[in-house]
Structure formats: C-alpha cells, structure tokens
Amino acid sequence: MRYLFLAALLAACPAIAHAQSPVDGRWTFTLTSPMGTVSANVEMKTEGETLTGTFEVNGASWPIEKGSVSGDTITFVLNRPGATMTYEMLGKVAGDAVTGSAAAMGTTVDWSMARPK
C-alpha cells in the first residue's frame, strides 16, 4: 500500500511542476483613449518568466513582444501592424482581472482585461 501511494505521488509531480500560470489563457482587453476605444481578444502563455501571446484586434493579429512576468506584474510591447506605433504595456494580475497602463507617443492611458465568462 505504501508503494502504491508513493507511485501515485511521483506520478503527480510532473503535473505539479508544470502548473499553469494565472496569466495563461484567454482574456478580453479594453483600452479607452482620446483616440477611441480598443477592444481585443487576447491569448497569453507563460514559460518561466517569459510571456507570449497575441491580441486579435479588428481581424488583425498583434503579437506580444518582449513579454515578461514577475510575481503579479506583466510587461510587454505591442507594435501596431501597418503603423509605426509601439505600445509599452504594464499590468497587475489579480485573479480573473488585470489592470494596467499603456504608454505610446508620449501619452499614458489605462487599460483592463478580464477572463471571458
């Protein structure tokens, strides 16, 4: 019986070692600026401290670049396709919500993400 318990515990160890990050998964993104509101469907994935993923905005895919995760803080860069606009993104994860700021062209605006229900 003791060996059976030990075997079950050892079999579970790889699953524990590869536990999903609270950042991983699908999100709904909203940013409101003087230029209008941007909504996006977001898919994010972490591997260690590296954050990757995509923003789907009006049929265009914007890849997450230079993404990182440290504790509950995420940072990444978005380059707008077809334009020379770069967004430097900073956010704090709290359960099923993220709040943050985006800096671009000398302006900073707030943004948020939530897990779709």
C-alpha positions in Angstrom: 0.0 0.0 0.0 2.8 2.4 0.8 4.4 1.7 -2.6 1.1 2.4 -4.3 0.8 5.8 -2.5 4.5 6.7 -3.4 3.9 5.8 -7.1 0.8 8.0 -7.2 2.7 10.9 -5.6 5.6 10.6 -8.0 3.2 10.4 -11.0 1.6 13.7 -9.9 5.0 15.5 -9.5 5.4 16.5 -13.2 1.8 17.9 -13.2 2.7 20.0 -10.2 5.9 21.2 -11.7 4.1 22.4 -14.9 1.2 24.1 -13.1 -0.5 26.7 -15.3 0.3 30.4 -14.6 -2.6 32.7 -13.5 -1.8 34.7 -16.6 -2.2 31.8 -19.1 -5.4 31.7 -21.2 -8.0 33.8 -22.9 -8.7 37.4 -21.9 -10.9 40.3 -23.1 -9.0 43.5 -23.3 -10.3 47.1 -23.3 -8.4 50.4 -23.6 -10.0 53.8 -23.8 -8.0 56.8 -25.1 -8.7 60.2 -26.6 -8.4 58.4 -30.0 -11.2 56.0 -29.1 -11.8 52.6 -27.5 -9.8 49.5 -28.5 -11.2 46.0 -27.7 -9.3 42.8 -28.3 -9.4 39.1 -27.6 -6.1 38.1 -26.0 -4.4 34.7 -25.6 -1.4 34.7 -23.3 1.0 32.0 -22.3 3.9 32.0 -19.9 7.0 29.9 -19.8 9.0 30.7 -16.7 9.2 34.5 -16.7 8.6 34.8 -20.4 5.2 36.0 -21.6 4.0 35.3 -25.2 0.7 35.6 -27.0 -1.5 37.5 -29.4 -4.1 40.3 -29.4 -6.8 39.9 -32.0 -7.9 43.5 -32.9 -10.5 44.1 -35.7 -9.4 41.0 -37.6 -5.7 41.7 -37.2 -3.3 39.8 -35.0 -0.8 41.7 -32.9 1.9 39.5 -31.3 3.0 40.2 -27.7 6.7 41.1 -27.9 9.3 41.3 -25.1 6.8 39.9 -22.6 7.7 39.1 -19.1 6.1 38.0 -15.8 7.4 38.8 -12.3 5.0 37.9 -9.5 1.7 39.6 -10.3 3.2 42.0 -12.8 3.2 41.6 -16.5 5.0 43.8 -19.1 5.1 43.5 -22.9 5.3 45.5 -26.1 2.7 45.7 -28.9 3.6 47.0 -32.3 0.6 48.1 -34.3 0.6 46.4 -37.7 0.9 48.8 -40.6 1.8 51.8 -38.4 4.9 52.9 -36.5 3.1 52.9 -33.2 4.5 50.9 -30.2 2.6 50.4 -27.0 4.6 49.7 -23.8 2.3 47.7 -21.6 2.4 47.2 -17.8 -0.2 45.4 -15.8 -1.1 43.8 -12.4 -2.9 40.5 -12.3 -5.5 40.0 -9.6 -7.4 36.7 -10.1 -9.6 37.0 -13.2 -8.7 40.6 -13.9 -5.7 42.7 -15.0 -5.4 46.4 -14.8 -2.6 48.4 -16.3 -1.2 51.3 -18.3 -0.1 51.7 -21.9 2.5 54.2 -22.9 2.6 55.3 -26.6 3.6 58.5 -28.3 4.3 60.4 -25.1 0.8 59.5 -23.6 -0.2 57.0 -21.0 -3.7 55.6 -20.7 -5.3 52.9 -18.5 -6.4 49.5 -19.8 -8.0 46.4 -18.3 -8.5 42.7 -19.1 -10.9 40.1 -17.7 -11.4 36.5 -18.3 -14.5 35.9 -20.5 -17.4 34.3 -18.7 
